[in-house]
Amino acid sequence: MKDLKIGILCDLYGVLLTEKQREMVRDYFDYDLSLSEIAAQHGISRQAVADAIKKCEKTLVDIENSLGFYAKLSEIKNGLQKISELNRMKMYDEATATADTLLGSI
């Protein structure tokens, strides 16, 4: 199963990959092309595509581990969902406290 997180990491950090690497990762994760289809497009072997994608995955994960933008975006998203739910339940003081905490972490 393909890791959707890698597609998101490519959106965040893809500019740090080569254009060819970025195309292969997007074709694989965003457009759900097979390794064989990508290989045919680039005129390389299926194994070369698999190796390139694996290398890109490692690079993107290493960058995320260093910078943490995806983790921070996830934290903000979860905080906003909690605030939204608290507002729906008319728990405005708790929503405000959650918003303040979230803002303090940015």
DANORSUL-V730159 format. One line per field, one symbol per residue. ss: DSSP state (~ for helix, > for strand, _ for the rest). A space follows every 10 residues. Layout:
BEGIN
ss: ???
END
This chain:
BEGIN
ss: ___~~~~~~~ ~~~~~~__~~ ~~~~~~~~~~ ____~~~~~~ ~~___~~~~~ ~~~~~~~~~~ ~~~~~~~_~~ ~~~~~~~~~~ ~~~~~~~~__ _~~~~~~~~~ ~~~~~_
END
